Amino acid sequence: MSASSIAVSGPLLAWYGRHARVLPWRNPPGGPLPDPYRVWLSEVMLQQTTLAAVIPYFEKFTSRWPTVGEIAAADEADVMAAWAGLGYYARARNLLACARAVAASGGQFPDSEEGLRQLPGLGAYTAAAVAAIAFGRRAVVVDANVERVVARLFAIAEPLPASRKAIREAAGTITPEQRAGDFAQAMMDLGARVCTVREPTCLVCPIAADCRAKALGEPERFPAKPPKKPKPVRRGRAYWIERNGHVLLVRRPGKGMLGGMRALPDDGWNARGDGSGQPPLSGQWQSAGTVQHVFTHFALELQMLVSCGAECSDRLGEHGEWWPVAQLEQAGLPTLFAKAARLVMAQREDDG
């Protein structure tokens, strides 16, 4: 059994016309091509992030910065603060670099996959997705949902990630010359709604007749994945230093973990090892508990320590900024430090 472009794309596009998800960056199936800025922004946000989490951020960004030129002109601190909570903060820095590159070259995105690959932060997947969806170019678009659909359609048994080359080649054989953008989005929707990780609903799948995994009777076996390795656990400390209703925040270095973000001072923990445990000033510290947070490659246990009082903090202002505690939610703290701040404030309320 083999799947061909005509056998797959015809019924799949017909299904997509009836069942396409309504998303704020999309145009209806068969309609005019969407704004490249909105397609690009959505694809950057969706990397390693759920659809439900992305939609409110996308709407906030496009309301505040409706065009690529406007986000290119934005202050980096404002963009990073608006991104706070979405995670994988290198994406926000790449987003700004890409927007500025587009603005510098006339404000128009390149309309080819090759041209898009030249922009900062655009890898193979994002360039293909923007080329297909925003410009109607034939491009092979393979995200996690498409990867699963193709692995099952062709019963590709080699485990990930080694099978990715074979999956991409197979996806290329079924990608049509026309309506490549609708085809890519149809494959994404099929993976999200029908060909799901667990309990795929093969009875309603428009391409089930060509699916080798269904014929084998075990679609959930594909794609095969190697056993997960346990993540190392790192330990660190963060410090709550308060004065006159204001808490000290610092700006993290531009490169590295949570680069460029506002944060609470910490002891230098990172992906490779524990922090030093040394506070930014001497004095008495009281533990407010521990926050646990999972990053891509490691888990972190972050102990929160609260300073002894205002007399310890006078000489620290030059190393950061004093932020009103009552307005801390507006500081754009990344999720880890937002959780840490909530832990301290909850303890204060319990003690109060």
N, C-alpha and C positions, 0 to 999 in steps of 0.2 A: 504494500500500500504506500502511496506517495502523495504528498500534498503539493498542489501547484498554485501559482498566483491566482489564476482564474477561479479554481475550485474554492479557495479560501476567501479571497477578497470579495467576491460577489455576494455570498450569503452573509459574510461578516458586515459589510457596509450596509446591507439591507437591515440587518439587526440593529446596527448603530443608529440608523435613521429613526428607528422606533424607540430605542432605549438609551440613547446618549445621556450621560450625566450633564446636568446644567451646572456649569462652573463659571465663576466671574471672569475668567480670562479666555473663555471659549466663545466661538460663534456657532450657531446651529449647524448640524451636518449638511454639507452641500452648499452652505452659504458663503458669503465673502470671506476672504482671509482675515484673521484677527490682527490686531496691532502687535507688531514684533516686540515692542517694549513690554507689553503685558504677558506675552508668551514667555519671553526670556525671564522676566521677573518671577513668574510662577514656577518655571523649571528650576531656577536657582533655589527658591524657597522649598521646593518639594524634595530636594536631595536629602535623603535620610530623615525625612520628617513626614508625619501623617497629613493627609488631606484636611482633616478636621482642624488640626492645629494651624495649617497654613492659611486657610480662607480669611480669618479675621486680620491676620498680618498683611495679607495681600490687599485687602480693602483699605486698611489703614495707610499703607504705603502709597497706593494709587490715589487716594484722596489727598494726601499731603504732597505727593510728588507725582502729578499726573503724566509727566513725560520724562523721557530719558534725560533731556536737557536740564530739567528741574532737579532731578536727583543727582546729576553730575555736579551741579552747583551747590549742593547741600553741604553743610558742615559735617565732617566725619563723625564728630561726637554725637550729633543729632541722629545720624543714620544708625550708629551703633546702639544708641539708647532705644531707638524705635525697634531695633532687631532683638533687644533683650528678651530672653525667654524662649526664643525660637531655636537656640542651640547652634553648634557648629559655626562659631563666630568668624572663622576664616572666610566663610561664604559672604558675609557682609562686607568684609574688606575687599574681596574680589569683585563683589557687586559694584562697589563704588569705583574701583579702578577700571572696570569694564565700561561703566556709564561715562566716565570721563574720557576714555579712549574713543568711544562712539561720538561724544560731543565734540571732541577735538578734530574728528574727521568729517565734520559736517552734520552730525546729528542723526545719521541714518545707519541702521545696522547693515552689514554686508548681507547680500541675499543668497549666498551660497554656503554650503557646508564648509568648504575650504576657507573662505573668507572669515566665517564665524570662528573657526578654530584659531585664528590669529589674535582674537581678543583675549584680554586677561581673564583667567578663571573659567574659560569655556573648554571643557573637555569634549571627548568624542560624542558622548551621549547628548549633552546639552546642545552642541552645534547641530547634530542631526535632528533633534526635536524642533529647534527653532527653524531650521531650513525647511523641514517638511510642513510643520503646522502653520508657520507665519508666512512662508514664501511659496508653498506648494511644490517644493523640489522633491524629487525622489530621493529619499534618504532612509537608511535602515535604522530604526529607532528601537532600542532595546533597554527598557527599564526592568525593574524586578518583576512586575506583572507580566510584561511581554516575555521575559526570560522563562517564566513558569509555563505560560501558554505554549511557547515554541518547544520547550523541553518535552512537554507532554504530547504535543502534536506529532513530533518526530520520534518520541520515545528515546531520547538521548540519555543513555545510562551512565555515562562518565560523570563522576561527581564534580560539583562546583568546587573551586573556581576554574578548574582545568577545562571544563566543558564550555566555557564562555565563547571560545573561538568557534566551536562547532555550532553553538546556538545562534551566534550572529550570522554565520554562513547560511544556516537553515532559514533564518528570518529573511535573509536577502533573497531567497528563492521564492518567497510568497509575497514580497512587497511589490505592489503594482506601480506602474509608471504614472498613472493618474490617481488623484485624490490620496496621495501618500500621507498627507497630514491627517485626514479623516481616518485612514487605515490605521495609522499609529495610535490615534486616540481610541479607536474602536478596540484595538488589541489591549490597550490599557484598561478600558472599561470592562472588557471580557474577563481579564484577570482579576479585577477588583470585585466583580459582581457574580460571575458564573464559575470561572476556572480558579476558584479560591484555593488557598493553601490546604485547608481541611474541608472535607465533604464537598467537593466540586459538584455542581448540579448539571451533570452531563446531559440529562434529558432535555434541557432547554438550550443547550449550546448549539449555535448555528453552524459550527464546523465539526461537530462530533463525528460525522460520517467519515472524516478523513483523519481522525485522531488515533494514532497508534496506541497511546497509553490506554484509551478507553477500550480499544479492541483487546488489549491484554487483560483488561479487567482490574487494573490497579493504577489509576491515574495519580493517586497521592504519592506513589513511589518516586515520581519525577517532579522537579529535578532532585537528584541525589545530592546530599550535603554531607560533608565530613563532620565528625563529632566536634562539638564546640569545646574549645580550650577554656579552662577557668581563667577569669581575669585576675591579674595581680591586684592586691589591695595596697593602696598608699595611705599614709596618715599624715595629717597636717593640723595646723592651728590657724584660726583667724581671730582677729582682735576687735572688740567693740570699745571704741574710745569716744566718750561723750562729754560734751561741755555745753552748758547753757542751752540744752534742748537740741543740740546739733551733734551729729556723729561724724567722725573722720572717715572720708572715703579717699581712695587713691586711684590713680589711673594706671592700669597694668601696661607693661611694655607692648609696643605695637606688634611684635612677633611672639609666637608661643601661645600657651594655653590662655584662652579668653582674651587674646591680644586686643589692646586698645579700649577695653571696657572699664567702667567704674567698678570698684570692688572695695571690700573691707581689707585692711592690711592683713597680711598673713606671714607665715614663716618660710616661704619659698618652696613648698611642696610642688612636685611636678610629676609628669608621667613616668619618669625614670626612678623616682625615689621619694622617701619621706621628707618632710620639712625639717628644719633645724631645731624647732621647738623654742627658738629664742624670740621673746616679745620685742616690740619696737621701743620699749622703754622699761626701766626697772620699776618695781613697785608690786603691790599686791594685785592678784588677779583671781577672779571668781569664775568657775566653770558654769556655763549656761547649758551644757549638754553637747551632744554630737550630732552632726548632720551627715547623712550618707548620700552619696551621689555617684551615679554610674556614667563614666565617659566611654568613648568608643573602645579604648584599649585597656582601661583599668577602672577600678572602683576606688572611691575616696571616702575615708572617714575623717571628717573635719571637726575638730573640737572647737567650740566657741568659748572664748575667754573675755570677760568684761573687766574694764579697767577700774582702778580703785577710786578715781574721781578726777575732778577738773584740774587739780593742781599738777597732775601728771601729764596733761595734754597740751599745755600752753606752747611748748616749743615744737609741736608737730605740725602746725598749720601750714608751714612752708612746704611740707612734703605731700600735701593733698588739698582737699577742700572740705570745709565744714558744711554738712548738708542737714537741713531741718529734719529731725526725726519724724515729725508729723507728715512730711512730704516725701518720705523715703521711697514710696512706690513710684514716684515720678523720676527717680534717679537713673532708671534704665539698668538696674543691676542684672547680671546674668543669673540664671536660675539657681545655681549653687549658692551665691551670696544672698539672693533674695530669700531662699530657704533659711539661711543662717540668720539673717536679720529677723525673720518672722519668729524663729526660735527664741531669740533674745527678748523680743517685744512681748511674746506670749508669756515668758517667765516673769517679766516685769509686771504684767497684768495680774498674774497669779499671786505675786508677792505684794501687789498694791492693795 
